[in-house]
């Protein structure tokens, strides 16, 4: 076991970075200013504006495109699981190929299989997240169909329906984001197949890239609130 302390440290660093990043993004005050959080405000804007019109065919078409995108990622994660399982079955062939490289990167068969199992688990996690997000988007579509008519938009029932739909919509987006995050970290995890030292680097690279997209990208800047003193949904509805 002492000979694998670098591998243990690298995997621990990988898991810790994933956990800290996810908790910071979803459960901290800092994360409430992320691109995903800013988009959540516009989910409510969308639902409220949909309540003001009786013709909602375009809204359902947009929802269908969101469902199709989620289904694509769910099916892609199944292919990824199949590929990881095939890699697990080809342990001997993979070790032979690695042994012929100029740099000795050959792990023990047990360590190689452990790496493959870890990759399978990440892909399985991503599949469950995308599959559940797809189910939640279906539920949101049902709530869209049950949206009160525009003539009843000022009733308490309509307001409750808007809040309910928005919260479910946010949950669907949250699980979709978790599935995509698993894909991103799976790319970083591939560095372990080269070396535990490479895993340190690829994990840090994934965190930096995903953080930048959430907090320092052009998309994040474009979604900046135009009035810090009022909620985004309220400001847009005043226009």
N, C-alpha and C positions, 0 to 999 in steps of 0.2 A: 504493500500500500504506500510505503514511503516513496517509492519510485514514481508515483502518480500524483504527487502533491501539486504539481503545476496544473495538471488536468482538473483536479478538484477545485483549485483556486479559480481557474478560468471559468468553469461551469458555475461556481458560486457567484462570481462577478457577473456573469451573464444573467442568472436568475435574479440577482439583487437589482441590477440596472433595470430590468424589465419591470420588476415589482415597484420600484421607487418611481419610475417614470409613469406607470399607470396610475399609481396612487396620487402623484402630484397633479396629473392631468385631470383626474376625475373627482378628487376629494380634497382639494386644497383651494385656498383663495387665489393662489397664483394661477391655477388651472381654469378659473372662471373667466379668464381673459384670453383663453386659447381660441384658435380658429373654430374648433368644434363647438365651443360654448357660444361663440358669436353667431354661428349658424343656427343654434338652437333657438335663439331669439327670433330668427326669421321663420322658423317653423310655425311659431305662434302667429306671426304676421300673416303667413300664408293661410292658416286656418281661419283667422278672423276675416280676412278679405274674401275668402270663399263663402263665408256665411252671408256676405252682403249681396251675393248674386245667386240667382236661381239656376242659371245654366252652368254646369260644373263638369262638362265633358273634358275640357282641357286639363282640369285638375286630376281627373281620373287617368288621363293619358300620361301625365307626369308621374303619377304614382305607379303606373304600370311599368314605366321605364326604370324606376327605382327598384321595383321587384325583380325585373329582368337582370339588372346589374348585380343584385344580391344573389340571384340564382346562378349567375355565371361564376361568381367567386366560390359559391358552395360546391359547384361541380368541379371547379379547378382544384379545390382543396382535396377532393376525392382522388383526382389524378395524382396529386402530390403524395397522398398516402400510398397509392399504388406504386409510385416510383420509389418511395422510401422503403417499402416492403421488398421490392425487387432488389434494391441495394443491399438489404439485409441478407437476402438469400444468396447474393453473389459475393459473400465475404472472401472466399478463397481467391476468386478471380481478381477482386479489387486489391488484395494484398500482393498478389503477383505483379500487378501493374505498378503499384507503388514501390515495390522492391527494385524495379528496374529504372527508377528515376535517378538523376545524378545526386540528389540529396535524399538521404534515407528518411522517409516519412512513414515507414511501415509500423503501425501499432500492432499490438497483440490481437489475435482474433476476437477475444472477449471484449477488448476496448473498442474495436471497430463495431461490433454488434451493439455495444452500449450506445455508441454515437448514433447508430441508425435507429435504435429504439427511441432515443430522445427526439430525433427528427420526426418520427412517426407520431409521437405524442403531441408535438407542436402542431402538426398538420391536422390531427384529430380535433384538437382544441379549436383550431380555426374553422373547421367544418361545422362543429356544433354552434359556434358563434354566428356564422353566416346562415346556417339553417334556421336558428332561432330568430335572427333578424328578418329573414324572409317571412317567417310566420307572423311576426309582429307587423310587418308592412301589410300583410293580408288583413290583419285586424284593423289597421288604420284605414285601409280601403273600405272595410265594412262600416266603420264609423263615418267615413266620408259619405257613404250611401245613406246613412241615417241622419245626416246633418239637417237640422230644422230649416224650413224655407226662409227666404230673406225677410218675409213679412213678420217673422217671429224672432228676429235677431236681437231684440232688446229684452227678451224674456229671461228669467233666471235659468230656465231649462236650457236655453241656447248657450248661455255663458258656461254652464256646467259641462255641456257637450264640448265646447271649445277647449276648456281646460283638460278634460279627459282625453280628447283626441291629441292635444299637444303633448301631454305627458307620455302617452303611448308612442307617439311619433319620436319623441326624444329617446325613449328606451330602444326603439328600433335602430336609430342612428348610433346609439352608444354601443350596442352589440355588433353592429357592422364595423364600427371603428376598432373594436377589440379584435375582430377577425383580421382586419387589415394589419393591425399592429403585430399580430402573430406572424403574418406573412413577412413583414419587414424584419422581425427578429429571427425568423427562420433563415433568412439570407445571411444575417450575422452569424447564426449558429453554424453555418457551413464552414466557417473559418476553422472550427475545431477539427474538421476532417484533414486539414493541412497541418495544424499545430495548435497547442493550447495558447501559445504566445500570439498566434494570428487571431484566435478567438477574442483575446483582450482587445485587439485593434479593431476587429470587425464589429464587436459589440459597441465599443465607443463610437464608431462611425455611424452605426444605425441610430444610436441615441441622439447624436448631434444632428443628423439629417432630419429625423422625425421631429425633434424639438424645434429646429429652424422652421419647418413647415407649419408648425402649430403656433409659433410665437414671433417669428421674424421674417416671414415670407411676404411676397407681394400680395398674395391672396388674403393673408391676415391683415395687412395694412388696408386693403380695399374694403374690408368688412368692419373697419373701425367705427365706433359710434360717433355721430356728428354732434352729440350733446351729452356730455358726461353727467349732467344733472337729471336726465330723464331716461326711463327704460327705452330700449331700442324699439320695442313693439309700439309703445305709446307715441314715440316721435313719428314713426312711419304712418301710423294711423291718422295723425293730425294733418298729414299732407293731402 
